C-alpha cells in the first residue's frame, strides 16, 4: 500500500464476520498514520573510490524524499563532496561537532578504517545512534569492521554483529563469494521484499548472482535480527555462512551492518536482465527504512491515539536544540485543526518536572481526525516543528478487550462498601442484599429526646388525644 498525499490518513482493516458471530464491533481496527512529504538527509562517508558508491547513488537519485550527501576520501585529507545543500557543507571533512552530525537522519560508513576518526568522533557517532536516535549503517569492505580496526572502539558496542579479532590475512585471502537469501525474520521485512510478495521476492533473491565479502561476520549479538544471510559458494576465505544484513536497536536509534562490498553486481552482472530492478528496489527500500524512525528535534503526540468526543486530551511535546539537548522555557504553540477545517491555537506550557517536555489540553467536540501542528522557538530562533493527529470516535474497547479486570472490580467493591463475587460465592448474593446496606447507605440512630421537634410533636399528639377523651367523658 502506498499513501500518496501528505497529512494524517486513517487506515481501517476489516475482517468478515462469521455466520454465527454475535459481536461484530471488534472486526475492524483503525489506525492513523502521518504521511510526510519531505527530504530526509543521509550522510554517506566512503573511505576509497569503489563501484558500490556510484551505483548506490544512482539508484536513489530520483527519489525526492531521499538526499544522500556523499563525502568520499580521494587522498589523504582530500575529499570529494556531492549532493550538498551549500558550498560550506562538510568543507573540512567528516563532522567534528554534534550539531554538524546531528543534522543528518542516518549515517553510512563505507570502507574506512577506524583510525581515520578521532576518539571523540567515534564517541560522537555512537551518541548519534544512542542519544540523537539516528541510524548507523556500516558497509562491508577491506577497511571495514574487524579489518578496519573497529574491535575495541565505541562503535563495536552499537553494531549488531560480533566483531572478531583482526587477522594477518590479506583481503585476497579473506575473499569469499556468498549467495544471499532472506532469513525467516527477513522474508516479510520491507527491506528485503524486492518483488512485491514474500514468495515472489524469495524467488527473485534466488536468481540474483553471488556477491563478495572480505569480512568474516558470522555471529549476531543477543537481541539483533538477521534479515539476509549468505552461503559461501566460492573463494579462499573461511567457508562459514556469513551475516549479510542485520540490525539492532541501541539507545534511541538503530545500527545495521551490510557485510558485503559489491551489491552492484545485482544490477550489472551478465546474468541479470536489463529490466531487473532488484538492486534499485533494495537500496531505495533500505535507505527509506533507515530514516523511518529517526526522531526530530521537536516531537509531539497526544497521550492517547483515540478518544471519544467530549473527552479531554493532553498533548505532549518534546523540544530539543540542534545538539539534541532538552530546551526549557521555549515558546511552544500547538495549532489544532478540526475535521471540518476550523483552526484553534493551543499554547503549550513547560512541564517543570521534566526537561524539554511541554503539555497542553483541549477537548474535541466532534468525531473525526484532528490534525495537530506544533511549533517551537526560543528568542528569534526556530527550534523546529512537529505534526501529529488524533482520532475521535465512539470507543469499542469493551468489544476488543473484553476480559475481566478482577483487581479493578475488587478495588471498586472495597472502596464503595460492596463485595466482589465469584461464581462459587454468587449464591450468597440474595442474603447479602437482604441484610447489607448499599455502599452509599448510612444508618444513624438517635434518641427521641435528642430530637426536640419530633418529641414536641409526639407530646402534642398525646396531649390532644387526652383532651379529646376527657371532653367526651371517656377519660
HUQUIWO-V611125 format. One record per helix or strand of 3 or more residues. SS is the DSSP state (H for helix, E for strand). FROM is the first residue (numbers start at 1). LEN is the number of residues. If there is no record, write none. Layout:
BEGIN
SS&FROM&LEN / SS&FROM&LEN
END
This chain:
BEGIN
E&7&8 / H&25&3 / E&28&8 / E&40&7 / H&51&10 / E&66&10 / E&78&5 / H&98&4 / E&106&4 / H&114&3 / H&119&12 / E&135&5 / H&145&4 / H&154&5 / H&171&4 / E&176&7 / H&198&10 / E&211&3 / E&225&11 / E&242&9 / E&253&6 / H&265&4 / H&278&15 / E&298&5 / E&312&9 / E&331&7 / E&343&8 / E&357&7 / E&368&11 / E&381&12 / H&397&4 / H&406&10 / H&426&10 / H&448&3 / H&452&20
END
